Amino acid sequence: MMIEWTRALTLGAAFSLGLGAAALAQDGAKDRIEDRKETREDRRDLREDRQDVREDRKDIRKDEKDLHEDRKDAHEDRKEVREDRSELKNDIKSGDKAAAKSDAKELKEDRKDLHDDRKDIRKDEKDLHGDRKDLRQDRRDKVEDKKELHGDRKDRREDRRERHPGRRR
């Protein structure tokens, strides 16, 4: 706010002294500098968005791989639980208490493994959902930054045409 007021005051003083053309040229130069800064910022934002998209895609691949491995482990654990139940049932039928006790312990461990795998699956699914959401947002940001960059370039071209009306670009 203070800068705009100072600029207006300077322009007013320059016009009253007959230096209007020089003041307008200086003001135009400041605008060009600001336009260049905006363009650089938009380029930097666009680079950051591209990097975010790459990182999110990498995270998604990693989470999908982890999810696949956890589902594979859970499948194996379910198979082991079925086998342990069958062995326990056969040991109880045959009256072998020591083997039944050992099988019950194995069954408990396999159930715990299955529970842990299911927990990992839920965690990986949640991570995957969050990464996909981030990826969608980063892609939207990238599109917006491209539009801003295009607008800044368009403004710079228009400014050039105003400064050099005879040139064609």
Phi and psi in degrees as a GROMACS rama.xvg file:
@    title "Ramachandran Plot"
@    xaxis  label "Phi"
@    yaxis  label "Psi"
@TYPE xy
-65.8081  -36.8472  MET-2
-64.178  -44.8737  ILE-3
-62.1016  -40.839  GLU-4
-63.715  -43.4716  TRP-5
-63.7714  -42.0031  THR-6
-61.8612  -44.3422  ARG-7
-63.2893  -41.2328  ALA-8
-63.9087  -42.3218  LEU-9
-64.3249  -44.221  THR-10
-61.9698  -42.4734  LEU-11
-60.6747  -43.6679  GLY-12
-65.9747  -39.4152  ALA-13
-65.8389  -40.8488  ALA-14
-64.6629  -40.4211  PHE-15
-67.9685  -24.5626  SER-16
-92.672  -1.29453  LEU-17
84.9419  18.9369  GLY-18
-107.888  32.4744  LEU-19
-60.3962  -44.555  GLY-20
-63.9246  -41.7162  ALA-21
-66.5375  -39.5464  ALA-22
-66.5734  -40.2568  ALA-23
-66.0819  -38.5052  LEU-24
-63.2112  -41.2664  ALA-25
-66.0223  -40.4857  GLN-26
-64.5392  -39.3563  ASP-27
-63.469  -37.9454  GLY-28
-64.5015  -39.0077  ALA-29
-64.7917  -39.4624  LYS-30
-63.3283  -40.504  ASP-31
-63.8703  -40.3403  ARG-32
-63.2855  -43.7986  ILE-33
-63.5512  -40.1536  GLU-34
-61.8989  -42.0041  ASP-35
-63.4649  -41.0406  ARG-36
-61.7637  -45.0967  LYS-37
-61.116  -40.9868  GLU-38
-63.1433  -44.4596  THR-39
-61.5461  -42.4403  ARG-40
-63.2633  -42.4681  GLU-41
-65.4236  -38.3265  ASP-42
-63.0489  -42.9005  ARG-43
-63.1318  -43.5905  ARG-44
-60.3082  -41.0746  ASP-45
-64.6599  -42.335  LEU-46
-61.5791  -42.621  ARG-47
-63.8467  -40.4912  GLU-48
-64.259  -40.684  ASP-49
-62.2747  -41.7113  ARG-50
-64.488  -42.022  GLN-51
-61.085  -41.7527  ASP-52
-62.1501  -44.5128  VAL-53
-61.1948  -44.7135  ARG-54
-65.1122  -40.9167  GLU-55
-65.0449  -40.5539  ASP-56
-64.4824  -37.8069  ARG-57
-64.5183  -44.1966  LYS-58
-61.5599  -39.826  ASP-59
-63.5835  -45.241  ILE-60
-59.6985  -42.9545  ARG-61
-63.8356  -45.3852  LYS-62
-65.2452  -38.0981  ASP-63
-64.3897  -39.2153  GLU-64
-65.4552  -45.5555  LYS-65
-60.5526  -41.7533  ASP-66
-63.214  -42.3811  LEU-67
-61.4909  -45.8613  HIS-68
-63.4967  -41.7021  GLU-69
-65.4568  -39.2882  ASP-70
-66.3029  -38.083  ARG-71
-63.9315  -44.7197  LYS-72
-62.06  -41.7028  ASP-73
-63.3184  -39.3437  ALA-74
-61.5061  -45.0917  HIS-75
-63.1738  -41.0632  GLU-76
-65.6853  -37.9308  ASP-77
-62.2788  -40.8131  ARG-78
-62.5149  -44.1673  LYS-79
-65.8042  -37.1291  GLU-80
-63.2304  -44.1396  VAL-81
-60.1505  -43.5033  ARG-82
-64.2402  -42.5695  GLU-83
-64.4757  -38.6684  ASP-84
-63.3238  -42.8556  ARG-85
-63.5868  -45.0328  SER-86
-63.0839  -42.1122  GLU-87
-61.8854  -43.1617  LEU-88
-62.4005  -43.8601  LYS-89
-66.0007  -38.8085  ASN-90
-67.1019  -37.4494  ASP-91
-66.8446  -40.9234  ILE-92
-63.1706  -39.5333  LYS-93
-81.6494  -11.8221  SER-94
85.1356  13.802  GLY-95
-86.1695  93.8897  ASP-96
-69.3059  -37.6431  LYS-97
-65.336  -44.0077  ALA-98
-67.3554  -37.2048  ALA-99
-64.4415  -41.1014  ALA-100
-64.2328  -42.5097  LYS-101
-63.9493  -42.3174  SER-102
-67.0864  -36.0255  ASP-103
-64.7521  -39.3616  ALA-104
-64.7641  -43.7112  LYS-105
-62.4711  -40.6969  GLU-106
-61.5675  -41.8872  LEU-107
-63.5479  -43.4918  LYS-108
-64.1095  -41.9359  GLU-109
-67.5272  -36.4061  ASP-110
-64.7595  -39.1752  ARG-111
-64.0429  -42.4874  LYS-112
-60.5234  -43.0029  ASP-113
-62.6544  -42.3661  LEU-114
-61.9532  -44.5831  HIS-115
-62.7301  -39.8838  ASP-116
-65.3097  -40.8528  ASP-117
-63.1158  -38.3214  ARG-118
-63.5554  -43.9249  LYS-119
-62.9748  -38.3514  ASP-120
-62.2142  -46.036  ILE-121
-61.787  -41.9722  ARG-122
-63.1236  -45.5984  LYS-123
-65.3146  -38.0816  ASP-124
-64.3979  -39.324  GLU-125
-65.5672  -44.9628  LYS-126
-60.4755  -42.8135  ASP-127
-63.1129  -42.0405  LEU-128
-62.3218  -44.9325  HIS-129
-63.6903  -40.8501  GLY-130
-66.1674  -38.8783  ASP-131
-66.8227  -37.1931  ARG-132
-64.7404  -44.3248  LYS-133
-60.3775  -41.1881  ASP-134
-62.207  -44.3021  LEU-135
-61.5205  -42.9207  ARG-136
-64.9281  -42.0464  GLN-137
-63.7459  -37.3087  ASP-138
-66.4371  -39.439  ARG-139
-63.9086  -43.1026  ARG-140
-60.7513  -39.9752  ASP-141
-62.7618  -42.698  LYS-142
-63.8215  -43.5452  VAL-143
-63.2241  -41.9242  GLU-144
-66.1793  -35.3588  ASP-145
-63.8939  -41.1854  LYS-146
-64.0512  -42.519  LYS-147
-62.9978  -42.8743  GLU-148
-63.364  -41.6771  LEU-149
-62.458  -42.2198  HIS-150
-63.1757  -41.3749  GLY-151
-63.7457  -41.4503  ASP-152
-64.5278  -39.2677  ARG-153
-63.1905  -42.5583  LYS-154
-62.0271  -41.8127  ASP-155
-64.6252  -39.62  ARG-156
-63.2652  -42.7406  ARG-157
-63.1939  -40.2901  GLU-158
-62.6998  -40.722  ASP-159
-63.1964  -40.9279  ARG-160
-64.4654  -36.5791  ARG-161
-68.0146  -39.6627  GLU-162
-72.3019  -35.1088  ARG-163
-126.382  77.3949  HIS-164
-64.643  -25.8283  PRO-165
-80.6036  -20.2449  GLY-166
-80.1125  152.027  ARG-167
-114.888  134.993  ARG-168
